[in-house]
């Protein structure tokens, strides 16, 4: 049983490392603002088109930036949940043998 639990922990660690290399994006205004993050919710870049930046006022820019960030983080949640769900299914399948199932 301990071996299976250790394998499950190792699998979770592998998924977390893999999610560090998966990029997700949040865009607004047709890509005028683009936020890139990892599937582990680390923001890795923020890009704002210069023409849009020059035209936008501070309040508009702040609102749109928050929207783009939240879109990227929502996408990260979705990717992470999908990966964890698949791993959990695999782990539970392996643990079923321990309980005679």
Phi and psi in radians as a Rosetta constraint file:
Dihedral C 1 N 2 CA 2 C 2 CIRCULARHARMONIC -1.051 0.35
Dihedral N 2 CA 2 C 2 N 3 CIRCULARHARMONIC -0.696 0.35
Dihedral C 2 N 3 CA 3 C 3 CIRCULARHARMONIC -1.055 0.35
Dihedral N 3 CA 3 C 3 N 4 CIRCULARHARMONIC -0.707 0.35
Dihedral C 3 N 4 CA 4 C 4 CIRCULARHARMONIC -1.192 0.35
Dihedral N 4 CA 4 C 4 N 5 CIRCULARHARMONIC -0.659 0.35
Dihedral C 4 N 5 CA 5 C 5 CIRCULARHARMONIC -1.171 0.35
Dihedral N 5 CA 5 C 5 N 6 CIRCULARHARMONIC -0.687 0.35
Dihedral C 5 N 6 CA 6 C 6 CIRCULARHARMONIC -1.140 0.35
Dihedral N 6 CA 6 C 6 N 7 CIRCULARHARMONIC -0.692 0.35
Dihedral C 6 N 7 CA 7 C 7 CIRCULARHARMONIC -1.121 0.35
Dihedral N 7 CA 7 C 7 N 8 CIRCULARHARMONIC -0.674 0.35
Dihedral C 7 N 8 CA 8 C 8 CIRCULARHARMONIC -1.124 0.35
Dihedral N 8 CA 8 C 8 N 9 CIRCULARHARMONIC -0.740 0.35
Dihedral C 8 N 9 CA 9 C 9 CIRCULARHARMONIC -1.121 0.35
Dihedral N 9 CA 9 C 9 N 10 CIRCULARHARMONIC -0.719 0.35
Dihedral C 9 N 10 CA 10 C 10 CIRCULARHARMONIC -1.104 0.35
Dihedral N 10 CA 10 C 10 N 11 CIRCULARHARMONIC -0.719 0.35
Dihedral C 10 N 11 CA 11 C 11 CIRCULARHARMONIC -1.097 0.35
Dihedral N 11 CA 11 C 11 N 12 CIRCULARHARMONIC -0.748 0.35
Dihedral C 11 N 12 CA 12 C 12 CIRCULARHARMONIC -1.089 0.35
Dihedral N 12 CA 12 C 12 N 13 CIRCULARHARMONIC -0.714 0.35
Dihedral C 12 N 13 CA 13 C 13 CIRCULARHARMONIC -1.118 0.35
Dihedral N 13 CA 13 C 13 N 14 CIRCULARHARMONIC -0.692 0.35
Dihedral C 13 N 14 CA 14 C 14 CIRCULARHARMONIC -1.106 0.35
Dihedral N 14 CA 14 C 14 N 15 CIRCULARHARMONIC -0.723 0.35
Dihedral C 14 N 15 CA 15 C 15 CIRCULARHARMONIC -1.108 0.35
Dihedral N 15 CA 15 C 15 N 16 CIRCULARHARMONIC -0.788 0.35
Dihedral C 15 N 16 CA 16 C 16 CIRCULARHARMONIC -1.041 0.35
Dihedral N 16 CA 16 C 16 N 17 CIRCULARHARMONIC -0.752 0.35
Dihedral C 16 N 17 CA 17 C 17 CIRCULARHARMONIC -1.116 0.35
Dihedral N 17 CA 17 C 17 N 18 CIRCULARHARMONIC -0.717 0.35
Dihedral C 17 N 18 CA 18 C 18 CIRCULARHARMONIC -1.139 0.35
Dihedral N 18 CA 18 C 18 N 19 CIRCULARHARMONIC -0.673 0.35
Dihedral C 18 N 19 CA 19 C 19 CIRCULARHARMONIC -1.147 0.35
Dihedral N 19 CA 19 C 19 N 20 CIRCULARHARMONIC -0.405 0.35
Dihedral C 19 N 20 CA 20 C 20 CIRCULARHARMONIC -1.143 0.35
Dihedral N 20 CA 20 C 20 N 21 CIRCULARHARMONIC -0.351 0.35
Dihedral C 20 N 21 CA 21 C 21 CIRCULARHARMONIC -1.852 0.35
Dihedral N 21 CA 21 C 21 N 22 CIRCULARHARMONIC 0.089 0.35
Dihedral C 21 N 22 CA 22 C 22 CIRCULARHARMONIC -1.734 0.35
Dihedral N 22 CA 22 C 22 N 23 CIRCULARHARMONIC 2.164 0.35
Dihedral C 22 N 23 CA 23 C 23 CIRCULARHARMONIC -1.701 0.35
Dihedral N 23 CA 23 C 23 N 24 CIRCULARHARMONIC 2.437 0.35
Dihedral C 23 N 24 CA 24 C 24 CIRCULARHARMONIC -2.193 0.35
Dihedral N 24 CA 24 C 24 N 25 CIRCULARHARMONIC 2.784 0.35
Dihedral C 24 N 25 CA 25 C 25 CIRCULARHARMONIC -2.347 0.35
Dihedral N 25 CA 25 C 25 N 26 CIRCULARHARMONIC 2.639 0.35
Dihedral C 25 N 26 CA 26 C 26 CIRCULARHARMONIC -2.301 0.35
Dihedral N 26 CA 26 C 26 N 27 CIRCULARHARMONIC 2.205 0.35
Dihedral C 26 N 27 CA 27 C 27 CIRCULARHARMONIC -2.229 0.35
Dihedral N 27 CA 27 C 27 N 28 CIRCULARHARMONIC 2.594 0.35
Dihedral C 27 N 28 CA 28 C 28 CIRCULARHARMONIC -2.409 0.35
Dihedral N 28 CA 28 C 28 N 29 CIRCULARHARMONIC 2.823 0.35
Dihedral C 28 N 29 CA 29 C 29 CIRCULARHARMONIC 0.941 0.35
Dihedral N 29 CA 29 C 29 N 30 CIRCULARHARMONIC 0.806 0.35
Dihedral C 29 N 30 CA 30 C 30 CIRCULARHARMONIC 1.100 0.35
Dihedral N 30 CA 30 C 30 N 31 CIRCULARHARMONIC 0.495 0.35
Dihedral C 30 N 31 CA 31 C 31 CIRCULARHARMONIC 1.645 0.35
Dihedral N 31 CA 31 C 31 N 32 CIRCULARHARMONIC 0.077 0.35
Dihedral C 31 N 32 CA 32 C 32 CIRCULARHARMONIC -1.100 0.35
Dihedral N 32 CA 32 C 32 N 33 CIRCULARHARMONIC -0.557 0.35
Dihedral C 32 N 33 CA 33 C 33 CIRCULARHARMONIC -2.179 0.35
Dihedral N 33 CA 33 C 33 N 34 CIRCULARHARMONIC 2.233 0.35
Dihedral C 33 N 34 CA 34 C 34 CIRCULARHARMONIC -2.348 0.35
Dihedral N 34 CA 34 C 34 N 35 CIRCULARHARMONIC 2.202 0.35
Dihedral C 34 N 35 CA 35 C 35 CIRCULARHARMONIC -1.977 0.35
Dihedral N 35 CA 35 C 35 N 36 CIRCULARHARMONIC 2.303 0.35
Dihedral C 35 N 36 CA 36 C 36 CIRCULARHARMONIC -1.985 0.35
Dihedral N 36 CA 36 C 36 N 37 CIRCULARHARMONIC 2.415 0.35
Dihedral C 36 N 37 CA 37 C 37 CIRCULARHARMONIC -2.479 0.35
Dihedral N 37 CA 37 C 37 N 38 CIRCULARHARMONIC 2.913 0.35
Dihedral C 37 N 38 CA 38 C 38 CIRCULARHARMONIC -1.534 0.35
Dihedral N 38 CA 38 C 38 N 39 CIRCULARHARMONIC 2.892 0.35
Dihedral C 38 N 39 CA 39 C 39 CIRCULARHARMONIC -1.216 0.35
Dihedral N 39 CA 39 C 39 N 40 CIRCULARHARMONIC -0.143 0.35
Dihedral C 39 N 40 CA 40 C 40 CIRCULARHARMONIC -1.643 0.35
Dihedral N 40 CA 40 C 40 N 41 CIRCULARHARMONIC 0.257 0.35
Dihedral C 40 N 41 CA 41 C 41 CIRCULARHARMONIC 1.197 0.35
Dihedral N 41 CA 41 C 41 N 42 CIRCULARHARMONIC 0.649 0.35
Dihedral C 41 N 42 CA 42 C 42 CIRCULARHARMONIC -1.849 0.35
Dihedral N 42 CA 42 C 42 N 43 CIRCULARHARMONIC 2.075 0.35
Dihedral C 42 N 43 CA 43 C 43 CIRCULARHARMONIC -1.227 0.35
Dihedral N 43 CA 43 C 43 N 44 CIRCULARHARMONIC 2.204 0.35
Dihedral C 43 N 44 CA 44 C 44 CIRCULARHARMONIC -1.901 0.35
Dihedral N 44 CA 44 C 44 N 45 CIRCULARHARMONIC -0.392 0.35
Dihedral C 44 N 45 CA 45 C 45 CIRCULARHARMONIC -2.830 0.35
Dihedral N 45 CA 45 C 45 N 46 CIRCULARHARMONIC 2.693 0.35
Dihedral C 45 N 46 CA 46 C 46 CIRCULARHARMONIC -2.304 0.35
Dihedral N 46 CA 46 C 46 N 47 CIRCULARHARMONIC 2.172 0.35
Dihedral C 46 N 47 CA 47 C 47 CIRCULARHARMONIC -2.129 0.35
Dihedral N 47 CA 47 C 47 N 48 CIRCULARHARMONIC 2.306 0.35
Dihedral C 47 N 48 CA 48 C 48 CIRCULARHARMONIC -2.256 0.35
Dihedral N 48 CA 48 C 48 N 49 CIRCULARHARMONIC 2.151 0.35
Dihedral C 48 N 49 CA 49 C 49 CIRCULARHARMONIC -1.059 0.35
Dihedral N 49 CA 49 C 49 N 50 CIRCULARHARMONIC 2.352 0.35
Dihedral C 49 N 50 CA 50 C 50 CIRCULARHARMONIC -1.029 0.35
Dihedral N 50 CA 50 C 50 N 51 CIRCULARHARMONIC -0.751 0.35
Dihedral C 50 N 51 CA 51 C 51 CIRCULARHARMONIC -1.076 0.35
Dihedral N 51 CA 51 C 51 N 52 CIRCULARHARMONIC -0.724 0.35
Dihedral C 51 N 52 CA 52 C 52 CIRCULARHARMONIC -1.161 0.35
Dihedral N 52 CA 52 C 52 N 53 CIRCULARHARMONIC -0.742 0.35
Dihedral C 52 N 53 CA 53 C 53 CIRCULARHARMONIC -1.031 0.35
Dihedral N 53 CA 53 C 53 N 54 CIRCULARHARMONIC -0.715 0.35
Dihedral C 53 N 54 CA 54 C 54 CIRCULARHARMONIC -1.203 0.35
Dihedral N 54 CA 54 C 54 N 55 CIRCULARHARMONIC -0.522 0.35
Dihedral C 54 N 55 CA 55 C 55 CIRCULARHARMONIC -1.544 0.35
Dihedral N 55 CA 55 C 55 N 56 CIRCULARHARMONIC -0.535 0.35
Dihedral C 55 N 56 CA 56 C 56 CIRCULARHARMONIC -1.357 0.35
Dihedral N 56 CA 56 C 56 N 57 CIRCULARHARMONIC 2.568 0.35
Dihedral C 56 N 57 CA 57 C 57 CIRCULARHARMONIC -1.544 0.35
Dihedral N 57 CA 57 C 57 N 58 CIRCULARHARMONIC 2.913 0.35
Dihedral C 57 N 58 CA 58 C 58 CIRCULARHARMONIC -1.004 0.35
Dihedral N 58 CA 58 C 58 N 59 CIRCULARHARMONIC -0.818 0.35
Dihedral C 58 N 59 CA 59 C 59 CIRCULARHARMONIC -1.107 0.35
Dihedral N 59 CA 59 C 59 N 60 CIRCULARHARMONIC -0.760 0.35
Dihedral C 59 N 60 CA 60 C 60 CIRCULARHARMONIC -1.098 0.35
Dihedral N 60 CA 60 C 60 N 61 CIRCULARHARMONIC -0.780 0.35
Dihedral C 60 N 61 CA 61 C 61 CIRCULARHARMONIC -1.076 0.35
Dihedral N 61 CA 61 C 61 N 62 CIRCULARHARMONIC -0.772 0.35
Dihedral C 61 N 62 CA 62 C 62 CIRCULARHARMONIC -1.080 0.35
Dihedral N 62 CA 62 C 62 N 63 CIRCULARHARMONIC -0.789 0.35
Dihedral C 62 N 63 CA 63 C 63 CIRCULARHARMONIC -1.086 0.35
Dihedral N 63 CA 63 C 63 N 64 CIRCULARHARMONIC -0.802 0.35
Dihedral C 63 N 64 CA 64 C 64 CIRCULARHARMONIC -1.190 0.35
Dihedral N 64 CA 64 C 64 N 65 CIRCULARHARMONIC -0.624 0.35
Dihedral C 64 N 65 CA 65 C 65 CIRCULARHARMONIC -1.121 0.35
Dihedral N 65 CA 65 C 65 N 66 CIRCULARHARMONIC -0.766 0.35
Dihedral C 65 N 66 CA 66 C 66 CIRCULARHARMONIC -1.061 0.35
Dihedral N 66 CA 66 C 66 N 67 CIRCULARHARMONIC -0.723 0.35
Dihedral C 66 N 67 CA 67 C 67 CIRCULARHARMONIC -1.084 0.35
Dihedral N 67 CA 67 C 67 N 68 CIRCULARHARMONIC -0.790 0.35
Dihedral C 67 N 68 CA 68 C 68 CIRCULARHARMONIC -1.111 0.35
Dihedral N 68 CA 68 C 68 N 69 CIRCULARHARMONIC -0.729 0.35
Dihedral C 68 N 69 CA 69 C 69 CIRCULARHARMONIC -1.095 0.35
Dihedral N 69 CA 69 C 69 N 70 CIRCULARHARMONIC -0.810 0.35
Dihedral C 69 N 70 CA 70 C 70 CIRCULARHARMONIC -1.116 0.35
Dihedral N 70 CA 70 C 70 N 71 CIRCULARHARMONIC -0.611 0.35
Dihedral C 70 N 71 CA 71 C 71 CIRCULARHARMONIC -1.126 0.35
Dihedral N 71 CA 71 C 71 N 72 CIRCULARHARMONIC -0.763 0.35
Dihedral C 71 N 72 CA 72 C 72 CIRCULARHARMONIC -1.115 0.35
Dihedral N 72 CA 72 C 72 N 73 CIRCULARHARMONIC -0.752 0.35
Dihedral C 72 N 73 CA 73 C 73 CIRCULARHARMONIC -1.192 0.35
Dihedral N 73 CA 73 C 73 N 74 CIRCULARHARMONIC -0.608 0.35
Dihedral C 73 N 74 CA 74 C 74 CIRCULARHARMONIC -1.140 0.35
Dihedral N 74 CA 74 C 74 N 75 CIRCULARHARMONIC -0.711 0.35
Dihedral C 74 N 75 CA 75 C 75 CIRCULARHARMONIC -1.146 0.35
Dihedral N 75 CA 75 C 75 N 76 CIRCULARHARMONIC -0.670 0.35
Dihedral C 75 N 76 CA 76 C 76 CIRCULARHARMONIC -1.078 0.35
Dihedral N 76 CA 76 C 76 N 77 CIRCULARHARMONIC -0.750 0.35
Dihedral C 76 N 77 CA 77 C 77 CIRCULARHARMONIC -1.016 0.35
Dihedral N 77 CA 77 C 77 N 78 CIRCULARHARMONIC -0.770 0.35
Dihedral C 77 N 78 CA 78 C 78 CIRCULARHARMONIC -1.123 0.35
Dihedral N 78 CA 78 C 78 N 79 CIRCULARHARMONIC -0.810 0.35
Dihedral C 78 N 79 CA 79 C 79 CIRCULARHARMONIC -1.113 0.35
Dihedral N 79 CA 79 C 79 N 80 CIRCULARHARMONIC -0.789 0.35
Dihedral C 79 N 80 CA 80 C 80 CIRCULARHARMONIC -1.091 0.35
Dihedral N 80 CA 80 C 80 N 81 CIRCULARHARMONIC -0.778 0.35
Dihedral C 80 N 81 CA 81 C 81 CIRCULARHARMONIC -1.091 0.35
Dihedral N 81 CA 81 C 81 N 82 CIRCULARHARMONIC -0.710 0.35
Dihedral C 81 N 82 CA 82 C 82 CIRCULARHARMONIC -1.103 0.35
Dihedral N 82 CA 82 C 82 N 83 CIRCULARHARMONIC -0.781 0.35
Dihedral C 82 N 83 CA 83 C 83 CIRCULARHARMONIC -1.111 0.35
Dihedral N 83 CA 83 C 83 N 84 CIRCULARHARMONIC -0.795 0.35
Dihedral C 83 N 84 CA 84 C 84 CIRCULARHARMONIC -1.171 0.35
Dihedral N 84 CA 84 C 84 N 85 CIRCULARHARMONIC -0.661 0.35
Dihedral C 84 N 85 CA 85 C 85 CIRCULARHARMONIC -1.097 0.35
Dihedral N 85 CA 85 C 85 N 86 CIRCULARHARMONIC -0.764 0.35
Dihedral C 85 N 86 CA 86 C 86 CIRCULARHARMONIC -1.122 0.35
Dihedral N 86 CA 86 C 86 N 87 CIRCULARHARMONIC -0.734 0.35
Dihedral C 86 N 87 CA 87 C 87 CIRCULARHARMONIC -1.166 0.35
Dihedral N 87 CA 87 C 87 N 88 CIRCULARHARMONIC -0.712 0.35
Dihedral C 87 N 88 CA 88 C 88 CIRCULARHARMONIC -1.092 0.35
Dihedral N 88 CA 88 C 88 N 89 CIRCULARHARMONIC -0.729 0.35
Dihedral C 88 N 89 CA 89 C 89 CIRCULARHARMONIC -1.057 0.35
Dihedral N 89 CA 89 C 89 N 90 CIRCULARHARMONIC -0.779 0.35
Dihedral C 89 N 90 CA 90 C 90 CIRCULARHARMONIC -1.097 0.35
Dihedral N 90 CA 90 C 90 N 91 CIRCULARHARMONIC -0.766 0.35
Dihedral C 90 N 91 CA 91 C 91 CIRCULARHARMONIC -1.156 0.35
Dihedral N 91 CA 91 C 91 N 92 CIRCULARHARMONIC -0.748 0.35
Dihedral C 91 N 92 CA 92 C 92 CIRCULARHARMONIC -1.167 0.35
Dihedral N 92 CA 92 C 92 N 93 CIRCULARHARMONIC -0.587 0.35
Dihedral C 92 N 93 CA 93 C 93 CIRCULARHARMONIC -1.072 0.35
Dihedral N 93 CA 93 C 93 N 94 CIRCULARHARMONIC -0.711 0.35
Dihedral C 93 N 94 CA 94 C 94 CIRCULARHARMONIC -1.256 0.35
Dihedral N 94 CA 94 C 94 N 95 CIRCULARHARMONIC -0.560 0.35
Dihedral C 94 N 95 CA 95 C 95 CIRCULARHARMONIC -1.368 0.35
Dihedral N 95 CA 95 C 95 N 96 CIRCULARHARMONIC -0.368 0.35
Dihedral C 95 N 96 CA 96 C 96 CIRCULARHARMONIC -0.994 0.35
Dihedral N 96 CA 96 C 96 N 97 CIRCULARHARMONIC -0.608 0.35
Dihedral C 96 N 97 CA 97 C 97 CIRCULARHARMONIC -1.122 0.35
Dihedral N 97 CA 97 C 97 N 98 CIRCULARHARMONIC -0.438 0.35
Dihedral C 97 N 98 CA 98 C 98 CIRCULARHARMONIC -1.219 0.35
Dihedral N 98 CA 98 C 98 N 99 CIRCULARHARMONIC -0.452 0.35
Dihedral C 98 N 99 CA 99 C 99 CIRCULARHARMONIC -1.897 0.35
Dihedral N 99 CA 99 C 99 N 100 CIRCULARHARMONIC 0.285 0.35
Dihedral C 99 N 100 CA 100 C 100 CIRCULARHARMONIC 1.308 0.35
Dihedral N 100 CA 100 C 100 N 101 CIRCULARHARMONIC 0.383 0.35
